[in-house]
Amino acid sequence: MGRMKKLIVEEEAIGRVISSSINLAGSKGGSKDTEGTEYLNYAETCGNIMAIPFGHMCDSIFYILGELRSPSATLSTKMQNVAISTADGSRQLKTIRRTTADHVTMSGLLKSCAQLTATAYGGPPFEVSRRSCGTLGAQRAPSKFVAGRVLQSACLAL
């Protein structure tokens, strides 16, 4: 799917790309989590459920639209208290305090001088949407996927 989108951009099907935005709403990173992924809520882990899929999503964007220059990013934690449940979700075990970001926003100019905005935030529903505007038109790609396919889905939506 990424190769097809890259081909559309290279062939200038929508003209020269002047802006692009992508939003990732994750099923993880919200106010609930399971014991198997609890560790991703702590900054000491050096990776979390939002930064990892966000990074993969950005890799796909840069593959299609070109590298980002002059980036600006904001990370924040909106849901600090997280209910941790058993793996099957049948029973709540405890409530923890999240120390990692659950909202990420990045913007900047791409090498082509097109404006890019990318946002990811935790909680339901899981959804990825992308829109690129060009000098001759626009291309929009909304999609919904089931939870658990975060990385694959973020790349497929591009």
HELIX and SHEET records of a PDB file:
HELIX    1   1 GLY A    2  GLU A   10  1                                   9    
HELIX    2   2 GLU A   35  ASN A   41  5                                   7    
HELIX    3   3 ALA A   43  THR A   45  5                                   3    
HELIX    4   4 ALA A   51  LEU A   65  1                                  15    
HELIX    5   5 VAL A  150  LEU A  156  1                                   7    
SHEET    1   A 6 LEU A  68  SER A  76  0                                        
SHEET    2   A 6 HIS A 103  LEU A 110 -1                                        
SHEET    3   A 6 GLN A 115  GLY A 122 -1                                        
SHEET    4   A 6 VAL A  17  GLY A  26  1                                        
SHEET    5   A 6 GLU A 127  GLY A 134 -1                                        
SHEET    6   A 6 ALA A 138  LYS A 144 -1                                        
SHEET    1   B 3 LYS A  32  THR A  34  0                                        
SHEET    2   B 3 ASN A  81  SER A  85  1                                        
SHEET    3   B 3 GLN A  92  ARG A  97 -1                                        
END                                                                             
